[in-house]
Amino acid sequence: MTTTATDTATETTMEVVLDQGAHKHLTFLRRATGWEVHTFPGGFLVRRFDGCDFVFVNGADDIVASMAFTEGDPVYWADKLTAGDARSWNYVSFAEWLLDEAHHELDLDYAEIDELLRTADLSTERRSREVLADDFEGLAFPDSTIDLYYSWDDRFLSSLHAARQGLALYADRQH
């Protein structure tokens, strides 16, 4: 038996497709954005209809209460992520570092560096390492500060927010 509820403040509609203890299948729609939350013992899956899936496992008996307690903290849930990526490579930050380092450490002219960067593929960490090794001999990859070149993935953050909002709506309808 499915049930529906609407949160008029956020214009979010929830459909409870399955509600069997720790096993829940909830679907949500807000304006043109849809997503699902599937809970299971100790974890949950968020599936957005744009093709993003994230699976979180924290071992909690009550995922709804666990999400409420953590307030959807991305640092906490990133540590519990078992499928999906919480952070993504920020090639702009890396290119800025590379521009400064190449100018100061290799004594290259900014125009020369800019020309090399214009054709360089810095889209991933692996490709950035290759560019550094091939085109900037003498510079070491900044492994000690690697976290500076990663940022929270927008899809992760929006999926986590959607899960938090959806599970809160579910919890509100239970009281």
Secondary structure by P-SEA (a helix, b strand, c coil): cbbbbbcccccbbbbcccccccbbbbbbbcccccbbbbbccccbbbbcccbbbbbbbcccccaaaaaaaacccaaaaaaaccccccccccaaaaaaaaaaaaaacccccaaaaaaaaaacccccaaaaaaaaaccccccccccccccccccccaaaaaaaaaaaaaaaaaaaaac
